[in-house]
């Protein structure tokens, strides 16, 4: 399971930011030879402000603990599924199939390269790499997969990749459930829904990144079953380049001007709590909405809920079965 990662203490904020801004897949800081020096400068300039944000949500990012809980729950669910689906196997007659779930973070510990070393030392030969980003972007899944492939290079491990699942029916079902639960928390029936996605530089989309297309496809699937008055915005922008618009702040203010009084935010590109949900939405945006006369609520994050673990389990089982079908097809062709 691959995720972004986050600082596990206030002291880790600055090196975490350095790792983040050193990645040219996210943002190019001048010519390539200046990327790391400029990343050091940016992390130095931003660290104090960012430390204050993390101090308001417990002094660290919760993403490691949540991802570990997701991994533990997924491992149990997958191995339990071997009882109900004994045919699961990468090859016929293989009765010793079992699952072990590892986590690798892109910008903080446990780093992807370190996790791959552990996987290799454990003697793993077949690996399913699951991105915890439902919507593909080269800045998220693309960057994580590139790092994973680099770490796997030369190792006798067969890797299969699950790179997006933005329209996966169990994922859509899970989203609909948390949206319905969120809407039920309002006393009044007239509630607007704001899908707030993590922003990207506009240049990514111009050059073919499918991220926004995937986001809109997810919303389209939701609206096939729910009748929503909805809007789309983007949050968490940083750096001097042009980012996706409108921002979540802009939409909240515009909605206030149209007499919106009840607003449910759905952090559409996030599957667990971290600074973007706990600080940006719960502190900044809620405060902004209150200032403009809007009652703002946020849907509950998936985290390690049973419904979400089942989504991940079905993704993995689907990939195992797909690999099994490919293997059977290859054997048939050889015959």
KOLNU-663421 format. One record per residue (C-alpha): x, y, z; residue in one letter; residue number from 0. Coordinates in pm, whole numbers. Example, Ala and Ser with C-alpha at 12.3 -4.5 7.8 and 13.67 -1.06 7.14 Angstrom:
<recs>
+--------+--------+--------+---+-----+
:   east :  north :     up : r :   k :
+--------+--------+--------+---+-----+
:   1230 :   -450 :    780 : A :   0 :
:   1367 :   -106 :    714 : S :   1 :
+--------+--------+--------+---+-----+
</recs>
This chain:
<recs>
+--------+--------+--------+---+-----+
:   east :  north :     up : r :   k :
+--------+--------+--------+---+-----+
:      0 :      0 :      0 : X :   0 :
:    154 :    329 :   -113 : X :   1 :
:     68 :    663 :     41 : X :   2 :
:    209 :   1014 :     70 : X :   3 :
:    328 :    997 :    430 : X :   4 :
:    347 :   1277 :    680 : X :   5 :
:    567 :   1406 :    963 : X :   6 :
:    547 :   1190 :   1276 : X :   7 :
:    661 :   1477 :   1501 : X :   8 :
:    705 :   1852 :   1482 : X :   9 :
:   1079 :   1793 :   1438 : X :  10 :
:   1003 :   1588 :   1125 : X :  11 :
:    810 :   1869 :    953 : X :  12 :
:   1107 :   2037 :    789 : X :  13 :
:   1274 :   1719 :    651 : X :  14 :
:    933 :   1597 :    535 : X :  15 :
:    881 :   1922 :    344 : X :  16 :
:   1230 :   1893 :    198 : X :  17 :
:   1153 :   1544 :     65 : X :  18 :
:    822 :   1668 :    -75 : X :  19 :
:    964 :   1968 :   -259 : X :  20 :
:   1263 :   1769 :   -383 : X :  21 :
:   1028 :   1569 :   -605 : X :  22 :
:   1015 :   1729 :   -950 : X :  23 :
:    710 :   1517 :  -1034 : X :  24 :
:    513 :   1748 :   -802 : X :  25 :
:    664 :   2085 :   -877 : X :  26 :
:    970 :   2196 :  -1070 : X :  27 :
:   1178 :   2445 :   -873 : X :  28 :
:   1398 :   2606 :  -1135 : X :  29 :
:   1639 :   2393 :  -1343 : X :  30 :
:   1689 :   2035 :  -1224 : X :  31 :
:   2030 :   2101 :  -1065 : X :  32 :
:   1867 :   2361 :   -836 : X :  33 :
:   1575 :   2141 :   -728 : X :  34 :
:   1729 :   2019 :   -403 : X :  35 :
:   1887 :   2352 :   -297 : X :  36 :
:   1559 :   2531 :   -361 : X :  37 :
:   1368 :   2252 :   -185 : X :  38 :
:   1592 :   2310 :    118 : X :  39 :
:   1515 :   2682 :    108 : X :  40 :
:   1139 :   2634 :     65 : X :  41 :
:   1125 :   2379 :    347 : X :  42 :
:   1318 :   2618 :    572 : X :  43 :
:   1084 :   2908 :    494 : X :  44 :
:    766 :   2703 :    534 : X :  45 :
:    857 :   2486 :    832 : X :  46 :
:    755 :   2718 :   1117 : X :  47 :
:    412 :   2793 :    969 : X :  48 :
:    355 :   2426 :    894 : X :  49 :
:    464 :   2324 :   1244 : X :  50 :
:    194 :   2552 :   1385 : X :  51 :
:    -66 :   2377 :   1170 : X :  52 :
:     42 :   2034 :   1290 : X :  53 :
:     49 :   2154 :   1652 : X :  54 :
:   -326 :   2216 :   1620 : X :  55 :
:   -398 :   1855 :   1517 : X :  56 :
:   -191 :   1670 :   1775 : X :  57 :
:    166 :   1764 :   1684 : X :  58 :
:    201 :   1520 :   1396 : X :  59 :
:     25 :   1372 :   1096 : X :  60 :
:   -207 :   1082 :   1179 : X :  61 :
:   -155 :    927 :    838 : X :  62 :
:    104 :    668 :    946 : X :  63 :
:   -109 :    528 :   1228 : X :  64 :
:   -417 :    524 :   1005 : X :  65 :
:   -236 :    355 :    716 : X :  66 :
:    -89 :     95 :    954 : X :  67 :
:   -440 :     24 :   1085 : X :  68 :
:   -565 :     -5 :    726 : X :  69 :
:   -283 :   -247 :    645 : X :  70 :
:   -352 :   -466 :    949 : X :  71 :
:   -724 :   -477 :    874 : X :  72 :
:   -664 :   -547 :    504 : X :  73 :
:   -423 :   -832 :    576 : X :  74 :
:   -678 :   -999 :    804 : X :  75 :
:   -958 :   -947 :    552 : X :  76 :
:   -754 :  -1089 :    263 : X :  77 :
:   -642 :  -1397 :    451 : X :  78 :
:   -996 :  -1454 :    575 : X :  79 :
:  -1114 :  -1440 :    214 : X :  80 :
:   -903 :  -1749 :    138 : X :  81 :
:  -1158 :  -1947 :    339 : X :  82 :
:  -1455 :  -1813 :    144 : X :  83 :
:  -1273 :  -1802 :   -191 : X :  84 :
:  -1030 :  -2096 :   -188 : X :  85 :
:   -988 :  -2069 :   -564 : X :  86 :
:   -782 :  -1753 :   -517 : X :  87 :
:   -438 :  -1828 :   -650 : X :  88 :
:   -183 :  -1702 :   -897 : X :  89 :
:   -148 :  -2056 :  -1027 : X :  90 :
:   -366 :  -2364 :  -1016 : X :  91 :
:   -280 :  -2616 :   -748 : X :  92 :
:   -104 :  -2356 :   -534 : X :  93 :
:   -254 :  -2424 :   -192 : X :  94 :
:    -16 :  -2215 :     20 : X :  95 :
:   -129 :  -1869 :    -93 : X :  96 :
:   -134 :  -1611 :    184 : X :  97 :
:   -126 :  -1235 :    205 : X :  98 :
:    106 :  -1001 :    388 : X :  99 :
:     40 :   -628 :    365 : X : 100 :
:    322 :   -372 :    375 : X : 101 :
:    307 :      7 :    363 : X : 102 :
:    545 :    244 :    187 : X : 103 :
:    538 :    624 :    210 : X : 104 :
:    664 :    857 :    -58 : X : 105 :
:    803 :   1138 :    157 : X : 106 :
:    841 :   1007 :    512 : X : 107 :
:    908 :    686 :    698 : X : 108 :
:    861 :    405 :    621 : X : 109 :
:    992 :    515 :    284 : X : 110 :
:    903 :    308 :    -22 : X : 111 :
:   1264 :    205 :    -87 : X : 112 :
:   1304 :     79 :    271 : X : 113 :
:    977 :   -116 :    253 : X : 114 :
:   1084 :   -278 :    -74 : X : 115 :
:   1406 :   -392 :     96 : X : 116 :
:   1201 :   -551 :    374 : X : 117 :
:    973 :   -719 :    119 : X : 118 :
:   1279 :   -859 :    -60 : X : 119 :
:   1436 :   -981 :    266 : X : 120 :
:   1109 :  -1156 :    352 : X : 121 :
:   1140 :  -1360 :     34 : X : 122 :
:    829 :  -1225 :   -135 : X : 123 :
:    813 :  -1320 :   -503 : X : 124 :
:    476 :  -1181 :   -608 : X : 125 :
:    374 :   -827 :   -517 : X : 126 :
:     58 :   -626 :   -573 : X : 127 :
:    128 :   -253 :   -547 : X : 128 :
:   -185 :    -65 :   -443 : X : 129 :
:   -201 :    313 :   -464 : X : 130 :
:   -413 :    470 :   -191 : X : 131 :
:   -498 :    753 :   -431 : X : 132 :
:   -826 :    661 :   -607 : X : 133 :
:   -764 :    915 :   -886 : X : 134 :
:   -445 :    888 :  -1089 : X : 135 :
:   -201 :   1175 :  -1120 : X : 136 :
:    165 :   1164 :  -1206 : X : 137 :
:    223 :   1377 :   -894 : X : 138 :
:     79 :   1113 :   -661 : X : 139 :
:     42 :    759 :   -791 : X : 140 :
:    282 :    825 :  -1078 : X : 141 :
:    557 :    948 :   -850 : X : 142 :
:    502 :    668 :   -597 : X : 143 :
:    503 :    397 :   -865 : X : 144 :
:    817 :    540 :  -1022 : X : 145 :
:    993 :    521 :   -686 : X : 146 :
:    862 :    169 :   -626 : X : 147 :
:    980 :     47 :   -967 : X : 148 :
:   1321 :    203 :   -905 : X : 149 :
:   1349 :     21 :   -572 : X : 150 :
:   1232 :   -309 :   -725 : X : 151 :
:   1478 :   -290 :  -1016 : X : 152 :
:   1701 :   -597 :  -1020 : X : 153 :
:   1504 :   -784 :   -753 : X : 154 :
:   1340 :  -1121 :   -835 : X : 155 :
:    993 :   -991 :   -754 : X : 156 :
:    699 :   -997 :   -996 : X : 157 :
:    499 :   -678 :   -936 : X : 158 :
:    147 :   -593 :  -1046 : X : 159 :
:     10 :   -240 :  -1005 : X : 160 :
:   -334 :   -103 :   -917 : X : 161 :
:   -294 :    254 :  -1034 : X : 162 :
:   -648 :    395 :  -1004 : X : 163 :
:   -996 :    296 :   -886 : X : 164 :
:  -1197 :    617 :   -922 : X : 165 :
:  -1502 :    437 :  -1067 : X : 166 :
:  -1472 :    108 :   -877 : X : 167 :
:  -1830 :     24 :   -768 : X : 168 :
:  -1747 :    -63 :   -402 : X : 169 :
:  -1560 :    270 :   -374 : X : 170 :
:  -1860 :    458 :   -514 : X : 171 :
:  -2085 :    272 :   -269 : X : 172 :
:  -1861 :    374 :     20 : X : 173 :
:  -1865 :    739 :    -90 : X : 174 :
:  -2241 :    742 :   -122 : X : 175 :
:  -2275 :    598 :    228 : X : 176 :
:  -2062 :    869 :    394 : X : 177 :
:  -2235 :   1143 :    191 : X : 178 :
:  -2580 :   1019 :    296 : X : 179 :
:  -2464 :   1002 :    658 : X : 180 :
:  -2325 :   1355 :    632 : X : 181 :
:  -2645 :   1495 :    482 : X : 182 :
:  -2845 :   1335 :    763 : X : 183 :
:  -2655 :   1544 :   1020 : X : 184 :
:  -2818 :   1865 :    898 : X : 185 :
:  -3151 :   1966 :   1049 : X : 186 :
:  -3259 :   2139 :    729 : X : 187 :
:  -3314 :   1956 :    402 : X : 188 :
:  -3156 :   2212 :    170 : X : 189 :
:  -2785 :   2126 :    176 : X : 190 :
:  -2523 :   2197 :    -88 : X : 191 :
:  -2239 :   1949 :   -141 : X : 192 :
:  -1886 :   2066 :   -216 : X : 193 :
:  -1643 :   1808 :   -351 : X : 194 :
:  -1303 :   1940 :   -246 : X : 195 :
:  -1010 :   1773 :   -423 : X : 196 :
:   -639 :   1820 :   -366 : X : 197 :
:   -515 :   2077 :   -615 : X : 198 :
:   -257 :   2029 :   -890 : X : 199 :
:    -62 :   2273 :  -1107 : X : 200 :
:   -273 :   2357 :  -1413 : X : 201 :
:     19 :   2258 :  -1635 : X : 202 :
:    -29 :   1893 :  -1538 : X : 203 :
:   -382 :   1886 :  -1677 : X : 204 :
:   -282 :   2080 :  -1990 : X : 205 :
:    -25 :   1812 :  -2065 : X : 206 :
:   -269 :   1523 :  -2029 : X : 207 :
:   -278 :   1429 :  -1660 : X : 208 :
:   -617 :   1250 :  -1612 : X : 209 :
:   -666 :   1357 :  -1248 : X : 210 :
:   -953 :   1606 :  -1301 : X : 211 :
:  -1118 :   1373 :  -1551 : X : 212 :
:  -1108 :   1096 :  -1290 : X : 213 :
:  -1248 :   1326 :  -1019 : X : 214 :
:  -1539 :   1427 :  -1241 : X : 215 :
:  -1604 :   1064 :  -1335 : X : 216 :
:  -1633 :    974 :   -965 : X : 217 :
:  -1880 :   1258 :   -908 : X : 218 :
:  -2080 :   1147 :  -1215 : X : 219 :
:  -2113 :    796 :  -1070 : X : 220 :
:  -2230 :    937 :   -737 : X : 221 :
:  -2490 :   1155 :   -908 : X : 222 :
:  -2640 :    856 :  -1086 : X : 223 :
:  -2777 :    755 :   -747 : X : 224 :
:  -2796 :   1075 :   -543 : X : 225 :
:  -2973 :   1396 :   -634 : X : 226 :
:  -2724 :   1659 :   -517 : X : 227 :
:  -2676 :   2029 :   -554 : X : 228 :
:  -2302 :   1999 :   -592 : X : 229 :
:  -1988 :   2199 :   -668 : X : 230 :
:  -1622 :   2110 :   -727 : X : 231 :
:  -1324 :   2295 :   -582 : X : 232 :
:   -954 :   2242 :   -516 : X : 233 :
:   -752 :   2282 :   -197 : X : 234 :
:   -395 :   2258 :    -66 : X : 235 :
:   -216 :   2463 :   -330 : X : 236 :
:    142 :   2568 :   -271 : X : 237 :
:    422 :   2720 :   -475 : X : 238 :
:    443 :   2998 :   -738 : X : 239 :
:    281 :   2817 :  -1034 : X : 240 :
:    -80 :   2839 :  -1154 : X : 241 :
:   -297 :   2586 :   -970 : X : 242 :
:   -640 :   2442 :  -1045 : X : 243 :
:   -936 :   2670 :   -980 : X : 244 :
:  -1172 :   2744 :   -821 : X : 245 :
:  -1020 :   2711 :   -476 : X : 246 :
:  -1231 :   2580 :   -191 : X : 247 :
:  -1211 :   2920 :    -20 : X : 248 :
:  -1344 :   3093 :   -332 : X : 249 :
:  -1639 :   2857 :   -364 : X : 250 :
:  -1737 :   2891 :      3 : X : 251 :
:  -1749 :   3271 :    -33 : X : 252 :
:  -1941 :   3249 :   -363 : X : 253 :
:  -2194 :   3011 :   -207 : X : 254 :
:  -2246 :   3250 :     84 : X : 255 :
:  -2331 :   3521 :   -168 : X : 256 :
:  -2601 :   3292 :   -315 : X : 257 :
:  -2759 :   3248 :     29 : X : 258 :
:  -2625 :   2895 :     89 : X : 259 :
:  -2657 :   2821 :    461 : X : 260 :
:  -2577 :   2449 :    482 : X : 261 :
:  -2269 :   2299 :    321 : X : 262 :
:  -2134 :   1942 :    329 : X : 263 :
:  -1771 :   1906 :    221 : X : 264 :
:  -1660 :   1580 :     64 : X : 265 :
:  -1277 :   1562 :     44 : X : 266 :
:  -1307 :   1360 :   -273 : X : 267 :
:   -942 :   1270 :   -336 : X : 268 :
:   -860 :   1169 :     23 : X : 269 :
:   -917 :    831 :    188 : X : 270 :
:   -787 :    908 :    538 : X : 271 :
:   -754 :   1197 :    779 : X : 272 :
:   -446 :   1419 :    768 : X : 273 :
:   -363 :   1788 :    771 : X : 274 :
:   -582 :   1863 :    469 : X : 275 :
:   -894 :   1735 :    644 : X : 276 :
:   -819 :   1801 :   1011 : X : 277 :
:   -668 :   2148 :    968 : X : 278 :
:   -763 :   2291 :    628 : X : 279 :
:  -1126 :   2177 :    627 : X : 280 :
:  -1210 :   2141 :    996 : X : 281 :
:  -1030 :   2457 :   1110 : X : 282 :
:   -974 :   2700 :    820 : X : 283 :
:  -1274 :   2632 :    597 : X : 284 :
:  -1517 :   2580 :    882 : X : 285 :
:  -1407 :   2913 :   1029 : X : 286 :
:  -1440 :   3083 :    690 : X : 287 :
:  -1787 :   2936 :    640 : X : 288 :
:  -1901 :   3042 :    986 : X : 289 :
:  -1780 :   3395 :    917 : X : 290 :
:  -2006 :   3401 :    609 : X : 291 :
:  -2310 :   3251 :    779 : X : 292 :
:  -2270 :   2894 :    654 : X : 293 :
:  -2293 :   2582 :    868 : X : 294 :
:  -2018 :   2358 :    732 : X : 295 :
:  -1984 :   1988 :    802 : X : 296 :
:  -1744 :   1731 :    657 : X : 297 :
:  -1816 :   1370 :    570 : X : 298 :
:  -1646 :   1115 :    789 : X : 299 :
:  -1312 :    997 :    648 : X : 300 :
:  -1283 :    634 :    546 : X : 301 :
:   -972 :    564 :    758 : X : 302 :
:   -986 :    195 :    861 : X : 303 :
:  -1364 :    155 :    850 : X : 304 :
:  -1488 :   -191 :    761 : X : 305 :
:  -1660 :    -60 :    448 : X : 306 :
:  -1337 :     91 :    316 : X : 307 :
:  -1124 :   -211 :    402 : X : 308 :
:  -1365 :   -416 :    195 : X : 309 :
:  -1306 :   -176 :    -97 : X : 310 :
:   -930 :   -240 :    -74 : X : 311 :
:   -983 :   -614 :    -33 : X : 312 :
:  -1197 :   -633 :   -347 : X : 313 :
:   -937 :   -435 :   -542 : X : 314 :
:   -662 :   -679 :   -443 : X : 315 :
:   -874 :   -990 :   -502 : X : 316 :
:   -968 :   -857 :   -845 : X : 317 :
:   -600 :   -812 :   -934 : X : 318 :
:   -513 :  -1163 :   -811 : X : 319 :
:   -792 :  -1314 :  -1022 : X : 320 :
:   -685 :  -1107 :  -1322 : X : 321 :
:   -330 :  -1238 :  -1287 : X : 322 :
:   -463 :  -1593 :  -1256 : X : 323 :
:   -667 :  -1555 :  -1576 : X : 324 :
:   -361 :  -1424 :  -1759 : X : 325 :
:   -153 :  -1718 :  -1638 : X : 326 :
:   -419 :  -1969 :  -1743 : X : 327 :
:   -443 :  -1802 :  -2085 : X : 328 :
:    -65 :  -1821 :  -2130 : X : 329 :
:    -62 :  -2190 :  -2040 : X : 330 :
:   -347 :  -2258 :  -2282 : X : 331 :
:   -164 :  -2080 :  -2563 : X : 332 :
:    152 :  -2282 :  -2493 : X : 333 :
:    -47 :  -2603 :  -2525 : X : 334 :
+--------+--------+--------+---+-----+
</recs>
